Amino acid sequence: MNTERSCWPSEDELNEIREVVSAMSSGTSPEQVRVVVSPYRICPLGAHIDHQGGIVSAMTINKGVLLGFVPSGDPQVILRSAQFRGEVRFSVDEVQYSRPIGKKDENRATDSQKVREDSNWGNFARGALYALQSRGNSIIQGITGYISGSEDFDRSGLSSSAAVGVAYLLALESANNLTFPPTVNIEYDRIIENEYLGLRNGILDQSAILLSSHGCLTCMNCKTKEHKLIHPSKLLKPYKILVAFSGLKDALTNNPGYNSRVAECQEAARFLLKASGNDNLEPLLCNVELEAYQMYKQCKLEPILAKRAEHFFSENTRVIKGFEAWASGNIEEFGRLISASGLSSIQNYECGCEPLIQLYEILLRAPGVFGARFSGAGFRGCCVAFVDANFAAEASSFIKEEYLKAQPKLATQINQHSLVIICEADHSARLI
């Protein structure tokens, strides 16, 4: 069982961030710089059912986003990034809109918003301001900050967008002497992603980042918003978490496949609810009784909608069984459920692409791996696996070698050191 405390971020990482922010803000010493630690999350079980009110599992890993900042003393927000070019500048007394500023929106952008940016990376900070403003919070002070994400994890499918959004929320709140419980910030980050960025996802990512505890599985009922921590059994074998990158990157907001799958799930729910006389309920699959699904799935549902519904109901069952396996220390059964989740994501949810499916299959063959599946949206990005701690290094080498054979062009685009990352469980987002 993993009981050791996280060693991330290291003192060197923290000192580097503090030095950069100190240089950006004249008269500020490194000791005055505050740092938000916002970890990435994995979802061992509960793939693609959060937006339908399903039950999901999650935990954070010891990689993520670091945001060093100091309150600016005025309304100005000044941001730089380790990953993106340019400097973002805007004022907290500007009204933010529910669409990100882009080329078609320049008539709505103020002069301070027309800055040099790479891929509009500043929209997450503006989205955080929008979320806070939209719920009536008084934000009068900006921040001067520097943000950095863990190596090769950006847009990889480990909720880097949610980690960034949470980081900006915690920084702006700290600068303005605001304190909210995690459940409120879960809602604020949902506003960033759903309302501001236009992504139709659920609340799994934010919940995992803000609620997790080291070594525990976070159980989140996305219908009731209730959550609890599932502590590992003392019988649980020592494990590591492998993150293997496909070399493909794609932001969810640019991928029509994600939103179309959500719409198909809702269409399936709408039909099943009407067929069972419950069409007064919101068209989410969590509102469909299992008996109604089983009664109408064969002859009534269109094939595509039947697949989406099958994934939801089977995945919900796997999550419940997974919590039981974790609590009893049966990591082998836990791994089998993860792999079955991955297979259903391919066959029933129909996400993935050839390189990602190949990577998934390689992980299943790697020595010591208990189970594996796609991470995040599953259209691009990476796969995650739970592996016996004694075999983590051997499994990592095996995956690198086999993926290089299967996808030489993609594999060589990734730093070989970063093609497979060995991770551990971590804590929730926090301010240092």
N, C-alpha and C positions, 0 to 999 in steps of 0.2 A: 504494500500500500504506500502511496506517495504521501508522506507526512512532512517532508522538509519544506521550509519556506522558500518562496520564489527568490531567485537571485537576479531577477529582472525588475527594473533596470539596474545596471551596474553603476557604481559611483562614477566611472569614467564617462558613461553615457549622460548621466545627470550633469556632470561638470561641464561637458562640452556644450550642452544646450544652454546652461546658465551663462556661459561665457559669451555665446552668440547673442543672447538677449541683452546681456549687459552692454555689449558693444552697440547694439541697436538703440538702446535707451541711455542717453548720456546722463551721467550722474548716478546711475544705478549700479550697485555692486552685485556680483554674482550671488551673494548670500541673500539678496532681496528678491531674487527671481523665484517665482512659484512654478511648479511643474505638475501638470495633469498627466497621470498614467492611465491610459485607456486601452485595455487589452483587446486582442482579437478573440473571437469565440469559435468553437466548433460545435456542431450539432450532431452528436453520435446517432441519435434517433429522433424522428419527427420531421423528416424531409418534406417540404412543400405542403405542410398542412397547417402552418400557423395562420395563414391568411384565411383559412376556412374554420378557424376557431378550434383547431385540434389541440391535443396534448403533446408537448414537445420536451425534449431534453437538451441540455446545453452545458458547456463549461468553458471557461476562459483558458487561454494558454499564455505562456510567458514570452509572448511577442505582441507588439501592438504599436500604438501611437503615443508619442511623447509631445506635449505642448508646453514649452516654456513661455512664461509671460510675466509682465508686470502691468498693473493698472496704469493707464496712460495719463491720468490726471485731467483729462479733457474728453470730449466725445469721440476723438479719433481712434480708429482701429488701424493698426499697421501690422501686416503679417508677411513673413517670409517662410519659405518651405525648403526642406532638404531635397525634396523630390521634384519640385516644379520651379520653373524660372519665374522671374518677375516679383513684384511686390504688390500686395493687395492693400488698398487704402479705401476706407469709407467711414462714415460717421454714424454713430448710434442714434442720432436724432433724425436720420433720414428714414422715411417710411419704406419698408421692404414689401415687395409684392410676392404673390403666391406662385410666381414662375421665375426660374433663374434668368438672370440677365444674359442675353446672347445677341447674336448679330441682328436678329429680327426685332430686338427689344431696345435698340439703342435710343429710340425716341423717348423711352421711359427712363433711361439711365442718366444720373446726374454726372457732372464732370468728374467728381471724385470716384465714381464707379467705373469710369472708362480708364482702366489701368492696364498695364502690360501683364497679361496672365497666360498661363499654359493650361488649356482645357478647362478654363473657368474654375480652377480649384478653390477660389475664394467664395464660391457659392455656398459651401457648407457653413462658413462663418456667417454669411448673410442669412442663411437659413436658420441658424441658431438665434440670431437677433430677431428674425421674423417670428419664430416660435414664441420667444419670450414676450415680444410686443403684442402678439395676437391674443395673449391671455392676460393682458392688462398689467404686466410688470413694468416698473419704472427702471429703464436702463439709461443711465446718464453718463456713465464712464466707459470708455473703450479700453482696449488693451494693446500693448506692443508685444508681439509674440513670434515664436519660431516653432514650426511643427515638423516632426520627423516620424516616418513610419518605418517599421522593421523591414529588413532587406527582402526585396522581391515579393512582398506580400500585398502590395497595392493592387486593387481590383482582382484579387486572386480567388475570391469566393469565401473569404473568412470575415465578412462583415466589416471590411476596412472603412466603408462609408459610415456605418453606424458608430464605429469607434471614433472617427473624426468628428462626427456630429456631437457625440457625448463630450468629447474633449472641449470643443468650443462652448458648449452649454456650461460646463463646470467652470471654465475660465471666466466667461462673462458674468456668471452668477457670483463667483468669488470677488471679482473686481467691483461688483455693485452690492456687496454684502447681503446677498440673497442665499438662503439655504432651503433646499427642497428635499423631500424623501425620494428614494430611488423611483418609486412608482410615478411621481410627478415628472421626473426627467425622462422616464420611459415614454410618457405621453408627449413631452416636448420633442424628443427625437423622432417620434412617429410623425409629428407635424412637419419636421424638416423633410423627411423622406416622402411622405404621402402628399402633403399639401404644397410644399415649396419645390421639391424636385420632381414630383409627379410619378413616383414609384408606388405601385400597388402591392406593397409587401405588408406583412404582419408585424408583430412586436417581439418576435423571438430575439433578434439581434440585440436590440436595446436592453431587453430583459436580462439576457445572459451577461452582458457587459456590466450591468449595474447591480445585479442581484447575486452573482456567483460567489462561492466561497471555495477556498483552496481544497482541491481533491474531491469536492462534492459534485453530484449531478444536480443541476437546477431543473426542477420540474415546473413547467409553466402551462397552465390551462389558459389557452388563448381566447376561450369563450368567456370564462368568468373572471379572467385576469388574476386568478389566485395562483400563488406560487409556494413552493416549499423546496427545501434542500434534502437530497437523498444522500446520506452519508455512506461511504464505502465500508464494506465489511472488513474486519481485520484479516479475513481469509483471502482477500483479494490479492492476487499475485502482483509483484512490482511490474509496472508497465511504463511505457513511453508512448508519446503520440507522434506519429510521422505525418508530415505534410509534404506531399509530392506535387510538384508543379508541372503542368502540361506544356507551358510556354505560350499558351493562348490567353489573351486578356480581353475582357469585354465588360464595360460598365453596364449594370442592369438597366439603367435609364435609357441606354442605346440599344437594348435587346428586346425586340417585339415578342420573342418567344416567351419571356417571363410573363408579361401582362396577358398574353393570349391564353396561357395555361390557367391563370387566375380566372379569367372570364369563362373558360370552359368548365371549371369547377363550379362556378356560380350558376351556370346554365344547367348543369346536372342537378344541382341542389334545387333550382327552381322547378324543374320537371318532377323530381321525386316528391317535393313538398306538395305540389299540386295534385299529383297522383294519390297521395295519402291523405288529402283533405286538410293540409296544413299550409296552404299557400299564403296565409296571413303572416307567416314568419319570414324573417330576413333570409334571402337565398344564400345560405351558407351550409356546407355539408354537415357541420356540427349540429344543425337543427333537424337533420334527417335521422329518424330512428333506424337503427340497424335492420330491424325487421322489414321496414318499408323498402330499404335498399335491396335486401335479399329477395323481396317479392317482385320488384319491378325491374331489376337489373338485366335479366336475361332477354326479355321480349319487348321491353318498352324503351330503354335508353339507346340512343345512337352509340355505335361502337366507340367512338372517341370519348364521348361523355362517360360511357361505362368504364373505360380504362381510368379516367381521372378519379371517378368515384371509388373504384377498386383500390387505387393507391391510397386514397384518404383512409378508408376503413381498415385496410390491412396494416397501414403504417401506424394508425392510432393503437391498434392491438399490439404491434411490435414495441411501441414506446412503453406501454404498461408492463409488458413482459420484461423489457430491458431494465426498468427500475427494480423489479423483483430480483433479477440476476445480479445487478450491481450491489444491492443491499445484502444479498446472501454470499457475495464473493465469487460468483460463478462468471468469471470474465470470459471463459470460452463460449458460454451461451450468449453472453452479451455481444461478443464478436460475431457470432453467427447471425444474430438479429441485425447487426449493422450491415453485414454483407447482403442479407435479404432485402434490406432497405435500399441498398444500392441497385440491386437487380430490379426492384419494382420501379425505381426512378427511371431506369432505362426502358423497361417494357411497358409500364402503365402510365407513367407521367411523360414518357418519351422526351426526356432531356438528355443532354450529352452529345458528343460528336466523336468521330473515330479516335482521335488521339486520347481524349479523356476516357473513353471506354477501354482502350488498350491499357492505359495507365491503371485504371481500376482493376483490370484482370491481372496485371503484373503484381500489384499489391497483394492480391489474394494468394499468389504463388510464393510470395516472399517468406523467408524463414522466420518463424516466431510470430507472424501476424495473426491476431485473433479475428479481425474483421476490418473491412474497409468500405468506403463509399465516396461519392462525389461530395464536395463541400460547397455550401452556398447555393447559388442559382443552378449550378450543374450544367450550364451551357458552355462555359469556359472555365478557366481558373485551375483548380487543383483537386486532389483527392486527399482524404485523411484516413489514417489507420491507427488502431490500437495494436501495440506490439509488445511482446514479452521484453522487459527491460534488458535481459541478458542477450537478446538477439537484435537489439535496435541497430547497432552499427553494421552487423552483417546484412540485415534486411535493407538498410540504406544503400549499401554497395550493390546489392542484387538489383534493386529497383533502378539505380542509375545505369547499370550495364544493360539491363533488358530494355529500358525505355530508349536508350541510345540506339539500340538495334531496331526498335519498332518505329521510332520517329527521329532519325538522325538530324534532320534540319531543325526541328523544334528544340530538341535536346541540346544541341550545340549553341542555341541562342541564349541558353540559361547558363549562368555561372555554375560550374559543376559542383562547387561547394554548396550552392543554394538550390540545386535541383531537388534535393530531399533535405528537409530540416527536421531534426529530432527535437521535440518540444516536451514540455511538462505542463501540468495544470497550474493555474495561477489564481489570483484574487480578482475582485471586482475593481471597477474604475475608482480612482482615488486621487486626492490632491496631496502633493508633497510640499 
